């Protein structure tokens, strides 16, 4: 968050002094904001999965039989209850596509920031 605030302050300060802005600073700010978006989306996925306290009741409540065990991974974010008649996914379906889209956007904006910075020198 501090990096994003610093980029915004630098942009405002340079604009008030009449210094010509390069576009690379704006692209870098968007890339940093995207990093914060990744943290927020990942945290939301973890939080939603952690909300379920009584996992023994989730399998029967979803018509999947009795609870057998867990499967999990961190990337892609997955928390799955293994049940006797199926599985129950605890992470919302939108989390992983949003994570990968944000990751691609961060890489893209960072690359564009570097290219515009090099051309401006």
N, C-alpha and C positions, 0 to 999 in steps of 0.2 A: 504494500500500500504506500509505503514511504517513497518508493521509486516512482510510482505513478504521480504522486503529489509533487515530487521534485521536477518531473518532466513538465507538468502543467505550469508550475511556478516559473521555470526557465522559459517556457514559451511566452507567458504573459510578460515577463520582465524584458525579454528580447524584443517583443512587439512594441512595448512602451518606449524603448530606447531607439527604435527605428532600425534595429538590426534585421537584415533580411532572413526570413525563416527558411530553413530547409524542410522539405516534406518528410525527411527521415525521422525527425523528432516526433511528428504525428504518428507515423507508422510504428515507431518504437513504443509510443504510449498505448496504442491499440493492442500491440503484442503483450505488453505488461498487463493490461486490463484483461486480456484473454487468459493469462496465467491465473489471475484471480478467479475468473470464471471456472477454470478447471478445478481449482480448489473447492469452490462452492458446490459445483455439481457432484464431485466425488464425495464431499462431506454429506450432501443430501442423500446420496445413494446409501452411504454407510449408516446414516441416521435412520432412514426408513427401514433398513434391515434390522437395526438394533431396537426398533420400537416394539417388536413382537416379543413379549415376555414369556408367554405360555405356549411354547412351540409344540408341546404335546397335543394341544387342541387345534392347531392350524391344519394338520392333515385331515382329521375328520370334518372340520368346518368347511374345507374345500372339496370334500368328497373323494379324498385320495387315500383313505384307509388309515393305518396307524403309522406313527413316526418310527423310522428306522435309523436315520443318521443324517449327516451333513455333507455337502460338497461346497467348496468355496475357492475363489481365486481373487486376486487383487486387481489384475488387469487382463482381460476385461473384468470389471467388478461383478462378482457373482456370489450370491449366498442362496443355496438351494437346500430345501428340506427334502430328504429322501423319504418317501412314504411307500407303504406296501402296494398301493394301487396307482402310483404316479408320483410326480414331484411338484413341489410348490416353490416358486421363485420369490424371494423376499425383496430383491432390488427391483425398483420400477423399470419398466421396459425402455423408457426414454433416456436413462442415465448413460448407458454405454455409447449410443450414437452421438449424444451431445458431447461426451468426453472426447471422442475421436474427431468430431467436427471442430471443436475448440482447439484441440491439439494441432490439427492441420492448419487452422487459421493463424494460430500463434507462429508456427513455422513459416507460413507464407508472409505474414506481416513483418516478421523479423528479417526474412530474406529481402523483401522489398525495401525495408529500412536500410539495410546494408548497401544495397545497390544504389539507392538514391543518395546516400551519404557519400559513397565513392565517386559518383558522378558530379556531386556538388563541390568536391575538393579541388 
